[in-house]
């Protein structure tokens, strides 16, 4: 809220804003995210575009499996007595899951508003 008026959130807050404001079906959610990404004054560089093009080719469950494997490896290391290494490997799960969310957003909304 700024000056008593509701303003549309920036993209990082878009998912939380959508979740708190209403529940949407996937088509509506996709349109909302696409409109947030199509902000003409902000363009991505070639590096981000190249990463998006490559990660969009991966199946969505790749990142879920990577997170699961890191948790299993962490548990195995913990059982083997490698406490610090287990903590290090176990912390990989969250970044893998975040990359999966990013991957899903790129697949739904496309990069720069273009379909991949």
KOLGU-4560 file (N, C-alpha, C; in nm, 3 decimals, padded with zeros to 5 digits):
<recs>
<n_xx: 00.083 n_yy: -00.118 n_zz: 00.000 ca_xx: 00.000 ca_yy: 00.000 ca_zz: 00.000 c_xx: 00.089 c_yy: 00.125 c_zz: 00.000 mol: A seq: 1 type: UNK>
<n_xx: 00.068 n_yy: 00.208 n_zz: -00.097 ca_xx: 00.137 ca_yy: 00.334 ca_zz: -00.103 c_xx: 00.032 c_yy: 00.443 c_zz: -00.116 mol: A seq: 2 type: UNK>
<n_xx: 00.036 n_yy: 00.540 n_zz: -00.026 ca_xx: -00.060 ca_yy: 00.651 ca_zz: -00.025 c_xx: -00.204 c_yy: 00.603 c_zz: -00.024 mol: A seq: 3 type: UNK>
<n_xx: -00.230 n_yy: 00.491 n_zz: 00.044 ca_xx: -00.366 ca_yy: 00.442 ca_zz: 00.055 c_xx: -00.417 c_yy: 00.372 c_zz: -00.070 mol: A seq: 4 type: UNK>
<n_xx: -00.337 n_yy: 00.363 n_zz: -00.175 ca_xx: -00.378 ca_yy: 00.297 ca_zz: -00.298 c_xx: -00.305 c_yy: 00.165 c_zz: -00.310 mol: A seq: 5 type: UNK>
<n_xx: -00.373 n_yy: 00.066 n_zz: -00.365 ca_xx: -00.310 ca_yy: -00.064 ca_zz: -00.388 c_xx: -00.232 c_yy: -00.058 c_zz: -00.518 mol: A seq: 6 type: UNK>
<n_xx: -00.106 n_yy: -00.097 n_zz: -00.513 ca_xx: -00.024 ca_yy: -00.097 ca_zz: -00.633 c_xx: 00.011 c_yy: -00.240 c_zz: -00.669 mol: A seq: 7 type: UNK>
<n_xx: 00.033 n_yy: -00.264 n_zz: -00.794 ca_xx: 00.073 ca_yy: -00.396 ca_zz: -00.839 c_xx: 00.215 c_yy: -00.423 c_zz: -00.791 mol: A seq: 8 type: UNK>
<n_xx: 00.242 n_yy: -00.543 n_zz: -00.739 ca_xx: 00.375 ca_yy: -00.571 ca_zz: -00.687 c_xx: 00.476 c_yy: -00.595 c_zz: -00.798 mol: A seq: 9 type: UNK>
<n_xx: 00.604 n_yy: -00.583 n_zz: -00.763 ca_xx: 00.709 ca_yy: -00.617 ca_zz: -00.858 c_xx: 00.710 c_yy: -00.769 c_zz: -00.875 mol: A seq: 10 type: UNK>
<n_xx: 00.781 n_yy: -00.819 n_zz: -00.976 ca_xx: 00.778 ca_yy: -00.962 ca_zz: -01.003 c_xx: 00.820 c_yy: -01.048 c_zz: -00.884 mol: A seq: 11 type: UNK>
<n_xx: 00.928 n_yy: -01.013 n_zz: -00.809 ca_xx: 00.964 ca_yy: -01.100 ca_zz: -00.697 c_xx: 00.851 c_yy: -01.120 c_zz: -00.596 mol: A seq: 12 type: UNK>
<n_xx: 00.766 n_yy: -01.022 n_zz: -00.581 ca_xx: 00.655 ca_yy: -01.037 ca_zz: -00.488 c_xx: 00.527 c_yy: -01.087 c_zz: -00.551 mol: A seq: 13 type: UNK>
<n_xx: 00.531 n_yy: -01.111 n_zz: -00.682 ca_xx: 00.409 ca_yy: -01.148 ca_zz: -00.755 c_xx: 00.348 c_yy: -01.278 c_zz: -00.705 mol: A seq: 14 type: UNK>
<n_xx: 00.428 n_yy: -01.381 n_zz: -00.685 ca_xx: 00.374 ca_yy: -01.511 ca_zz: -00.644 c_xx: 00.310 c_yy: -01.499 c_zz: -00.507 mol: A seq: 15 type: UNK>
<n_xx: 00.376 n_yy: -01.436 n_zz: -00.413 ca_xx: 00.320 ca_yy: -01.420 ca_zz: -00.278 c_xx: 00.194 c_yy: -01.335 c_zz: -00.285 mol: A seq: 16 type: UNK>
<n_xx: 00.197 n_yy: -01.229 n_zz: -00.362 ca_xx: 00.080 ca_yy: -01.141 ca_zz: -00.375 c_xx: -00.039 c_yy: -01.217 c_zz: -00.432 mol: A seq: 17 type: UNK>
<n_xx: -00.015 n_yy: -01.299 n_zz: -00.535 ca_xx: -00.124 ca_yy: -01.377 ca_zz: -00.594 c_xx: -00.178 c_yy: -01.478 c_zz: -00.494 mol: A seq: 18 type: UNK>
<n_xx: -00.089 n_yy: -01.538 n_zz: -00.417 ca_xx: -00.132 ca_yy: -01.638 ca_zz: -00.320 c_xx: -00.217 c_yy: -01.576 c_zz: -00.210 mol: A seq: 19 type: UNK>
<n_xx: -00.177 n_yy: -01.460 n_zz: -00.164 ca_xx: -00.249 ca_yy: -01.397 ca_zz: -00.054 c_xx: -00.378 c_yy: -01.329 c_zz: -00.100 mol: A seq: 20 type: UNK>
<n_xx: -00.384 n_yy: -01.284 n_zz: -00.224 ca_xx: -00.501 ca_yy: -01.209 ca_zz: -00.269 c_xx: -00.616 c_yy: -01.299 c_zz: -00.311 mol: A seq: 21 type: UNK>
<n_xx: -00.591 n_yy: -01.402 n_zz: -00.387 ca_xx: -00.696 ca_yy: -01.491 ca_zz: -00.438 c_xx: -00.633 c_yy: -01.622 c_zz: -00.481 mol: A seq: 22 type: UNK>
<n_xx: -00.717 n_yy: -01.719 n_zz: -00.507 ca_xx: -00.664 ca_yy: -01.840 ca_zz: -00.568 c_xx: -00.696 c_yy: -01.832 c_zz: -00.718 mol: A seq: 23 type: UNK>
<n_xx: -00.601 n_yy: -01.871 n_zz: -00.800 ca_xx: -00.615 ca_yy: -01.862 ca_zz: -00.944 c_xx: -00.595 c_yy: -01.999 c_zz: -01.007 mol: A seq: 24 type: UNK>
<n_xx: -00.658 n_yy: -02.022 n_zz: -01.121 ca_xx: -00.628 ca_yy: -02.142 ca_zz: -01.197 c_xx: -00.498 c_yy: -02.117 c_zz: -01.272 mol: A seq: 25 type: UNK>
<n_xx: -00.440 n_yy: -02.223 n_zz: -01.327 ca_xx: -00.309 ca_yy: -02.211 ca_zz: -01.391 c_xx: -00.309 c_yy: -02.115 c_zz: -01.509 mol: A seq: 26 type: UNK>
<n_xx: -00.416 n_yy: -02.109 n_zz: -01.585 ca_xx: -00.420 ca_yy: -02.019 ca_zz: -01.700 c_xx: -00.416 c_yy: -01.873 c_zz: -01.655 mol: A seq: 27 type: UNK>
<n_xx: -00.496 n_yy: -01.841 n_zz: -01.554 ca_xx: -00.498 ca_yy: -01.704 ca_zz: -01.502 c_xx: -00.363 c_yy: -01.669 c_zz: -01.441 mol: A seq: 28 type: UNK>
<n_xx: -00.306 n_yy: -01.764 n_zz: -01.365 ca_xx: -00.175 ca_yy: -01.741 ca_zz: -01.304 c_xx: -00.069 c_yy: -01.717 c_zz: -01.410 mol: A seq: 29 type: UNK>
<n_xx: -00.074 n_yy: -01.795 n_zz: -01.518 ca_xx: 00.021 ca_yy: -01.778 ca_zz: -01.627 c_xx: 00.009 c_yy: -01.640 c_zz: -01.691 mol: A seq: 30 type: UNK>
<n_xx: -00.114 n_yy: -01.594 n_zz: -01.711 ca_xx: -00.135 ca_yy: -01.461 ca_zz: -01.769 c_xx: -00.084 c_yy: -01.351 c_zz: -01.677 mol: A seq: 31 type: UNK>
<n_xx: -00.108 n_yy: -01.366 n_zz: -01.546 ca_xx: -00.061 ca_yy: -01.266 ca_zz: -01.449 c_xx: 00.092 c_yy: -01.258 c_zz: -01.448 mol: A seq: 32 type: UNK>
<n_xx: 00.157 n_yy: -01.376 n_zz: -01.448 ca_xx: 00.303 ca_yy: -01.377 ca_zz: -01.447 c_xx: 00.358 c_yy: -01.321 c_zz: -01.578 mol: A seq: 33 type: UNK>
<n_xx: 00.296 n_yy: -01.357 n_zz: -01.690 ca_xx: 00.339 ca_yy: -01.305 ca_zz: -01.820 c_xx: 00.328 c_yy: -01.154 c_zz: -01.826 mol: A seq: 34 type: UNK>
<n_xx: 00.218 n_yy: -01.100 n_zz: -01.773 ca_xx: 00.202 ca_yy: -00.955 ca_zz: -01.776 c_xx: 00.306 c_yy: -00.887 c_zz: -01.687 mol: A seq: 35 type: UNK>
<n_xx: 00.341 n_yy: -00.951 n_zz: -01.576 ca_xx: 00.444 ca_yy: -00.894 ca_zz: -01.489 c_xx: 00.580 c_yy: -00.899 c_zz: -01.558 mol: A seq: 36 type: UNK>
<n_xx: 00.605 n_yy: -01.005 n_zz: -01.635 ca_xx: 00.733 ca_yy: -01.018 ca_zz: -01.704 c_xx: 00.743 c_yy: -00.930 c_zz: -01.826 mol: A seq: 37 type: UNK>
<n_xx: 00.631 n_yy: -00.890 n_zz: -01.882 ca_xx: 00.632 ca_yy: -00.810 ca_zz: -02.005 c_xx: 00.648 c_yy: -00.661 c_zz: -01.979 mol: A seq: 38 type: UNK>
<n_xx: 00.702 n_yy: -00.627 n_zz: -01.865 ca_xx: 00.729 ca_yy: -00.489 ca_zz: -01.833 c_xx: 00.837 c_yy: -00.440 c_zz: -01.928 mol: A seq: 39 type: UNK>
<n_xx: 00.801 n_yy: -00.355 n_zz: -02.024 ca_xx: 00.890 ca_yy: -00.315 ca_zz: -02.132 c_xx: 01.016 c_yy: -00.242 c_zz: -02.091 mol: A seq: 40 type: UNK>
<n_xx: 01.020 n_yy: -00.181 n_zz: -01.973 ca_xx: 01.137 ca_yy: -00.104 ca_zz: -01.935 c_xx: 01.247 c_yy: -00.189 c_zz: -01.872 mol: A seq: 41 type: UNK>
<n_xx: 01.222 n_yy: -00.317 n_zz: -01.852 ca_xx: 01.324 ca_yy: -00.405 ca_zz: -01.793 c_xx: 01.349 c_yy: -00.521 c_zz: -01.887 mol: A seq: 42 type: UNK>
<n_xx: 01.470 n_yy: -00.530 n_zz: -01.938 ca_xx: 01.508 ca_yy: -00.637 ca_zz: -02.030 c_xx: 01.618 c_yy: -00.720 c_zz: -01.968 mol: A seq: 43 type: UNK>
<n_xx: 01.618 n_yy: -00.848 n_zz: -02.002 ca_xx: 01.723 ca_yy: -00.936 ca_zz: -01.953 c_xx: 01.838 c_yy: -00.939 c_zz: -02.051 mol: A seq: 44 type: UNK>
<n_xx: 01.954 n_yy: -00.969 n_zz: -01.999 ca_xx: 02.072 ca_yy: -00.977 ca_zz: -02.083 c_xx: 02.081 c_yy: -01.111 c_zz: -02.154 mol: A seq: 45 type: UNK>
<n_xx: 02.179 n_yy: -01.122 n_zz: -02.239 ca_xx: 02.199 ca_yy: -01.243 ca_zz: -02.316 c_xx: 02.233 c_yy: -01.365 c_zz: -02.230 mol: A seq: 46 type: UNK>
<n_xx: 02.302 n_yy: -01.343 n_zz: -02.119 ca_xx: 02.340 ca_yy: -01.454 ca_zz: -02.032 c_xx: 02.215 c_yy: -01.518 c_zz: -01.970 mol: A seq: 47 type: UNK>
<n_xx: 02.125 n_yy: -01.435 n_zz: -01.916 ca_xx: 02.001 ca_yy: -01.487 ca_zz: -01.856 c_xx: 01.916 c_yy: -01.557 c_zz: -01.961 mol: A seq: 48 type: UNK>
<n_xx: 01.910 n_yy: -01.500 n_zz: -02.079 ca_xx: 01.832 ca_yy: -01.560 ca_zz: -02.187 c_xx: 01.888 c_yy: -01.698 c_zz: -02.225 mol: A seq: 49 type: UNK>
<n_xx: 02.020 n_yy: -01.709 n_zz: -02.232 ca_xx: 02.084 ca_yy: -01.838 ca_zz: -02.266 c_xx: 02.055 c_yy: -01.942 c_zz: -02.159 mol: A seq: 50 type: UNK>
<n_xx: 02.062 n_yy: -01.903 n_zz: -02.033 ca_xx: 02.032 ca_yy: -01.996 ca_zz: -01.924 c_xx: 01.887 c_yy: -02.041 c_zz: -01.932 mol: A seq: 51 type: UNK>
<n_xx: 01.796 n_yy: -01.947 n_zz: -01.954 ca_xx: 01.654 ca_yy: -01.981 ca_zz: -01.963 c_xx: 01.626 c_yy: -02.077 c_zz: -02.078 mol: A seq: 52 type: UNK>
<n_xx: 01.689 n_yy: -02.056 n_zz: -02.190 ca_xx: 01.667 ca_yy: -02.143 ca_zz: -02.305 c_xx: 01.713 c_yy: -02.286 c_zz: -02.276 mol: A seq: 53 type: UNK>
<n_xx: 01.824 n_yy: -02.300 n_zz: -02.202 ca_xx: 01.875 ca_yy: -02.433 ca_zz: -02.171 c_xx: 01.795 c_yy: -02.500 c_zz: -02.059 mol: A seq: 54 type: UNK>
<n_xx: 01.763 n_yy: -02.427 n_zz: -01.952 ca_xx: 01.691 ca_yy: -02.487 ca_zz: -01.840 c_xx: 01.547 c_yy: -02.521 c_zz: -01.878 mol: A seq: 55 type: UNK>
<n_xx: 01.488 n_yy: -02.450 n_zz: -01.972 ca_xx: 01.352 ca_yy: -02.480 ca_zz: -02.015 c_xx: 01.344 c_yy: -02.615 c_zz: -02.085 mol: A seq: 56 type: UNK>
<n_xx: 01.456 n_yy: -02.665 n_zz: -02.133 ca_xx: 01.459 ca_yy: -02.795 ca_zz: -02.200 c_xx: 01.457 c_yy: -02.911 c_zz: -02.100 mol: A seq: 57 type: UNK>
<n_xx: 01.490 n_yy: -02.883 n_zz: -01.974 ca_xx: 01.493 ca_yy: -02.988 ca_zz: -01.873 c_xx: 01.353 c_yy: -03.023 c_zz: -01.825 mol: A seq: 58 type: UNK>
<n_xx: 01.326 n_yy: -03.150 n_zz: -01.799 ca_xx: 01.197 ca_yy: -03.185 ca_zz: -01.739 c_xx: 01.184 c_yy: -03.122 c_zz: -01.601 mol: A seq: 59 type: UNK>
<n_xx: 01.064 n_yy: -03.086 n_zz: -01.562 ca_xx: 01.043 ca_yy: -03.017 ca_zz: -01.435 c_xx: 01.085 c_yy: -03.100 c_zz: -01.314 mol: A seq: 60 type: UNK>
<n_xx: 01.072 n_yy: -03.231 n_zz: -01.324 ca_xx: 01.105 ca_yy: -03.313 ca_zz: -01.207 c_xx: 01.255 c_yy: -03.334 c_zz: -01.189 mol: A seq: 61 type: UNK>
<n_xx: 01.337 n_yy: -03.285 n_zz: -01.281 ca_xx: 01.483 ca_yy: -03.296 ca_zz: -01.267 c_xx: 01.529 c_yy: -03.230 c_zz: -01.137 mol: A seq: 62 type: UNK>
<n_xx: 01.478 n_yy: -03.111 n_zz: -01.109 ca_xx: 01.520 ca_yy: -03.039 ca_zz: -00.990 c_xx: 01.464 c_yy: -03.103 c_zz: -00.864 mol: A seq: 63 type: UNK>
<n_xx: 01.345 n_yy: -03.161 n_zz: -00.873 ca_xx: 01.287 ca_yy: -03.232 ca_zz: -00.758 c_xx: 01.371 c_yy: -03.355 c_zz: -00.726 mol: A seq: 64 type: UNK>
<n_xx: 01.412 n_yy: -03.428 n_zz: -00.827 ca_xx: 01.498 ca_yy: -03.544 ca_zz: -00.805 c_xx: 01.634 c_yy: -03.502 c_zz: -00.748 mol: A seq: 65 type: UNK>
<n_xx: 01.689 n_yy: -03.394 n_zz: -00.798 ca_xx: 01.818 ca_yy: -03.345 ca_zz: -00.747 c_xx: 01.808 c_yy: -03.310 c_zz: -00.599 mol: A seq: 66 type: UNK>
<n_xx: 01.697 n_yy: -03.247 n_zz: -00.559 ca_xx: 01.677 ca_yy: -03.213 ca_zz: -00.418 c_xx: 01.665 c_yy: -03.341 c_zz: -00.334 mol: A seq: 67 type: UNK>
<n_xx: 01.589 n_yy: -03.438 n_zz: -00.384 ca_xx: 01.574 ca_yy: -03.564 ca_zz: -00.312 c_xx: 01.705 c_yy: -03.639 c_zz: -00.296 mol: A seq: 68 type: UNK>
<n_xx: 01.785 n_yy: -03.640 n_zz: -00.403 ca_xx: 01.915 ca_yy: -03.707 ca_zz: -00.398 c_xx: 02.007 c_yy: -03.637 c_zz: -00.299 mol: A seq: 69 type: UNK>
<n_xx: 02.004 n_yy: -03.505 n_zz: -00.295 ca_xx: 02.090 ca_yy: -03.434 ca_zz: -00.201 c_xx: 02.050 c_yy: -03.463 c_zz: -00.056 mol: A seq: 70 type: UNK>
<n_xx: 01.918 n_yy: -03.475 n_zz: -00.032 ca_xx: 01.874 ca_yy: -03.509 ca_zz: 00.104 c_xx: 01.914 c_yy: -03.652 c_zz: 00.140 mol: A seq: 71 type: UNK>
<n_xx: 01.899 n_yy: -03.746 n_zz: 00.046 ca_xx: 01.938 ca_yy: -03.885 ca_zz: 00.071 c_xx: 02.089 c_yy: -03.896 c_zz: 00.094 mol: A seq: 72 type: UNK>
<n_xx: 02.166 n_yy: -03.823 n_zz: 00.013 ca_xx: 02.312 ca_yy: -03.824 ca_zz: 00.029 c_xx: 02.351 c_yy: -03.764 c_zz: 00.164 mol: A seq: 73 type: UNK>
<n_xx: 02.279 n_yy: -03.660 n_zz: 00.205 ca_xx: 02.306 ca_yy: -03.598 ca_zz: 00.334 c_xx: 02.278 c_yy: -03.696 c_zz: 00.448 mol: A seq: 74 type: UNK>
<n_xx: 02.167 n_yy: -03.768 n_zz: 00.439 ca_xx: 02.134 ca_yy: -03.867 ca_zz: 00.541 c_xx: 02.240 c_yy: -03.977 c_zz: 00.546 mol: A seq: 75 type: UNK>
<n_xx: 02.283 n_yy: -04.022 n_zz: 00.429 ca_xx: 02.387 ca_yy: -04.126 ca_zz: 00.422 c_xx: 02.516 c_yy: -04.077 c_zz: 00.486 mol: A seq: 76 type: UNK>
<n_xx: 02.556 n_yy: -03.956 n_zz: 00.452 ca_xx: 02.678 ca_yy: -03.900 ca_zz: 00.511 c_xx: 02.666 c_yy: -03.884 c_zz: 00.662 mol: A seq: 77 type: UNK>
<n_xx: 02.549 n_yy: -03.844 n_zz: 00.708 ca_xx: 02.527 ca_yy: -03.829 ca_zz: 00.852 c_xx: 02.541 c_yy: -03.963 c_zz: 00.922 mol: A seq: 78 type: UNK>
<n_xx: 02.482 n_yy: -04.068 n_zz: 00.865 ca_xx: 02.491 ca_yy: -04.202 ca_zz: 00.923 c_xx: 02.636 c_yy: -04.250 c_zz: 00.924 mol: A seq: 79 type: UNK>
<n_xx: 02.711 n_yy: -04.213 n_zz: 00.821 ca_xx: 02.852 ca_yy: -04.253 ca_zz: 00.812 c_xx: 02.941 c_yy: -04.172 c_zz: 00.906 mol: A seq: 80 type: UNK>
<n_xx: 02.886 n_yy: -04.071 n_zz: 00.972 ca_xx: 02.964 ca_yy: -03.993 ca_zz: 01.068 c_xx: 03.028 c_yy: -03.868 c_zz: 01.011 mol: A seq: 81 type: UNK>
<n_xx: 02.996 n_yy: -03.831 n_zz: 00.889 ca_xx: 03.052 ca_yy: -03.710 ca_zz: 00.827 c_xx: 02.954 c_yy: -03.594 c_zz: 00.848 mol: A seq: 82 type: UNK>
<n_xx: 02.950 n_yy: -03.545 n_zz: 00.971 ca_xx: 02.849 ca_yy: -03.447 ca_zz: 01.012 c_xx: 02.852 c_yy: -03.319 c_zz: 00.929 mol: A seq: 83 type: UNK>
<n_xx: 02.968 n_yy: -03.259 n_zz: 00.916 ca_xx: 02.977 ca_yy: -03.130 ca_zz: 00.845 c_xx: 02.950 c_yy: -03.144 c_zz: 00.695 mol: A seq: 84 type: UNK>
<n_xx: 03.000 n_yy: -03.251 n_zz: 00.635 ca_xx: 02.975 ca_yy: -03.274 ca_zz: 00.494 c_xx: 02.827 c_yy: -03.300 c_zz: 00.470 mol: A seq: 85 type: UNK>
<n_xx: 02.763 n_yy: -03.372 n_zz: 00.564 ca_xx: 02.619 ca_yy: -03.400 ca_zz: 00.554 c_xx: 02.539 c_yy: -03.270 c_zz: 00.556 mol: A seq: 86 type: UNK>
<n_xx: 02.577 n_yy: -03.178 n_zz: 00.643 ca_xx: 02.509 ca_yy: -03.048 ca_zz: 00.648 c_xx: 02.528 c_yy: -02.971 c_zz: 00.519 mol: A seq: 87 type: UNK>
<n_xx: 02.650 n_yy: -02.973 n_zz: 00.466 ca_xx: 02.679 ca_yy: -02.903 ca_zz: 00.342 c_xx: 02.596 c_yy: -02.957 c_zz: 00.226 mol: A seq: 88 type: UNK>
<n_xx: 02.593 n_yy: -03.089 n_zz: 00.211 ca_xx: 02.519 ca_yy: -03.150 ca_zz: 00.101 c_xx: 02.368 c_yy: -03.134 c_zz: 00.122 mol: A seq: 89 type: UNK>
<n_xx: 02.322 n_yy: -03.143 n_zz: 00.245 ca_xx: 02.180 ca_yy: -03.127 ca_zz: 00.274 c_xx: 02.127 c_yy: -02.990 c_zz: 00.240 mol: A seq: 90 type: UNK>
<n_xx: 02.212 n_yy: -02.891 n_zz: 00.243 ca_xx: 02.170 ca_yy: -02.754 ca_zz: 00.211 c_xx: 02.153 c_yy: -02.732 c_zz: 00.061 mol: A seq: 91 type: UNK>
<n_xx: 02.189 n_yy: -02.827 n_zz: -00.019 ca_xx: 02.171 ca_yy: -02.814 ca_zz: -00.164 c_xx: 02.024 c_yy: -02.830 c_zz: -00.204 mol: A seq: 92 type: UNK>
<n_xx: 01.943 n_yy: -02.894 n_zz: -00.121 ca_xx: 01.804 ca_yy: -02.921 ca_zz: -00.156 c_xx: 01.726 c_yy: -02.793 c_zz: -00.185 mol: A seq: 93 type: UNK>
<n_xx: 01.738 n_yy: -02.693 n_zz: -00.100 ca_xx: 01.663 ca_yy: -02.568 ca_zz: -00.119 c_xx: 01.698 c_yy: -02.498 c_zz: -00.250 mol: A seq: 94 type: UNK>
<n_xx: 01.827 n_yy: -02.482 n_zz: -00.284 ca_xx: 01.857 ca_yy: -02.420 ca_zz: -00.414 c_xx: 01.804 c_yy: -02.500 c_zz: -00.533 mol: A seq: 95 type: UNK>
<n_xx: 01.810 n_yy: -02.633 n_zz: -00.525 ca_xx: 01.755 ca_yy: -02.714 ca_zz: -00.633 c_xx: 01.605 c_yy: -02.690 c_zz: -00.649 mol: A seq: 96 type: UNK>
<n_xx: 01.533 n_yy: -02.682 n_zz: -00.537 ca_xx: 01.389 ca_yy: -02.658 ca_zz: -00.544 c_xx: 01.359 c_yy: -02.518 c_zz: -00.597 mol: A seq: 97 type: UNK>
<n_xx: 01.441 n_yy: -02.419 n_zz: -00.559 ca_xx: 01.423 ca_yy: -02.284 ca_zz: -00.612 c_xx: 01.451 c_yy: -02.279 c_zz: -00.762 mol: A seq: 98 type: UNK>
<n_xx: 01.551 n_yy: -02.351 n_zz: -00.806 ca_xx: 01.578 ca_yy: -02.358 ca_zz: -00.950 c_xx: 01.461 c_yy: -02.425 c_zz: -01.023 mol: A seq: 99 type: UNK>
<n_xx: 01.399 n_yy: -02.522 n_zz: -00.959 ca_xx: 01.282 ca_yy: -02.586 ca_zz: -01.018 c_xx: 01.166 c_yy: -02.489 c_zz: -01.033 mol: A seq: 100 type: UNK>
<n_xx: 01.145 n_yy: -02.404 n_zz: -00.933 ca_xx: 01.040 ca_yy: -02.303 ca_zz: -00.942 c_xx: 01.072 c_yy: -02.204 c_zz: -01.054 mol: A seq: 101 type: UNK>
<n_xx: 01.197 n_yy: -02.160 n_zz: -01.062 ca_xx: 01.239 ca_yy: -02.069 ca_zz: -01.169 c_xx: 01.217 c_yy: -02.135 c_zz: -01.305 mol: A seq: 102 type: UNK>
<n_xx: 01.254 n_yy: -02.262 n_zz: -01.316 ca_xx: 01.236 ca_yy: -02.337 ca_zz: -01.439 c_xx: 01.089 c_yy: -02.342 c_zz: -01.478 mol: A seq: 103 type: UNK>
<n_xx: 01.003 n_yy: -02.366 n_zz: -01.382 ca_xx: 00.859 ca_yy: -02.375 ca_zz: -01.410 c_xx: 00.805 c_yy: -02.239 c_zz: -01.455 mol: A seq: 104 type: UNK>
<n_xx: 00.849 n_yy: -02.132 n_zz: -01.393 ca_xx: 00.805 ca_yy: -01.998 ca_zz: -01.433 c_xx: 00.849 c_yy: -01.968 c_zz: -01.576 mol: A seq: 105 type: UNK>
<n_xx: 00.972 n_yy: -02.004 n_zz: -01.610 ca_xx: 01.022 ca_yy: -01.981 ca_zz: -01.746 c_xx: 00.938 c_yy: -02.061 c_zz: -01.846 mol: A seq: 106 type: UNK>
<n_xx: 00.903 n_yy: -02.184 n_zz: -01.811 ca_xx: 00.824 ca_yy: -02.267 ca_zz: -01.902 c_xx: 00.683 c_yy: -02.213 c_zz: -01.919 mol: A seq: 107 type: UNK>
<n_xx: 00.623 n_yy: -02.163 n_zz: -01.810 ca_xx: 00.486 ca_yy: -02.113 ca_zz: -01.817 c_xx: 00.481 c_yy: -01.978 c_zz: -01.887 mol: A seq: 108 type: UNK>
<n_xx: 00.564 n_yy: -01.885 n_zz: -01.844 ca_xx: 00.556 ca_yy: -01.749 ca_zz: -01.894 c_xx: 00.645 c_yy: -01.724 c_zz: -02.014 mol: A seq: 109 type: UNK>
<n_xx: 00.745 n_yy: -01.808 n_zz: -02.033 ca_xx: 00.840 ca_yy: -01.784 ca_zz: -02.141 c_xx: 00.935 c_yy: -01.673 c_zz: -02.102 mol: A seq: 110 type: UNK>
<n_xx: 01.050 n_yy: -01.668 n_zz: -02.165 ca_xx: 01.142 ca_yy: -01.559 ca_zz: -02.133 c_xx: 01.104 c_yy: -01.436 c_zz: -02.215 mol: A seq: 111 type: UNK>
<n_xx: 01.105 n_yy: -01.324 n_zz: -02.148 ca_xx: 01.072 ca_yy: -01.196 ca_zz: -02.213 c_xx: 00.936 c_yy: -01.200 c_zz: -02.280 mol: A seq: 112 type: UNK>
<n_xx: 00.847 n_yy: -01.286 n_zz: -02.228 ca_xx: 00.712 ca_yy: -01.293 ca_zz: -02.283 c_xx: 00.699 c_yy: -01.379 c_zz: -02.407 mol: A seq: 113 type: UNK>
<n_xx: 00.806 n_yy: -01.444 n_zz: -02.451 ca_xx: 00.802 ca_yy: -01.532 ca_zz: -02.567 c_xx: 00.784 c_yy: -01.675 c_zz: -02.519 mol: A seq: 114 type: UNK>
<n_xx: 00.711 n_yy: -01.753 n_zz: -02.595 ca_xx: 00.693 ca_yy: -01.892 ca_zz: -02.560 c_xx: 00.821 c_yy: -01.971 c_zz: -02.593 mol: A seq: 115 type: UNK>
<n_xx: 00.856 n_yy: -02.063 n_zz: -02.507 ca_xx: 00.975 ca_yy: -02.146 ca_zz: -02.528 c_xx: 00.931 c_yy: -02.281 c_zz: -02.577 mol: A seq: 116 type: UNK>
</recs>
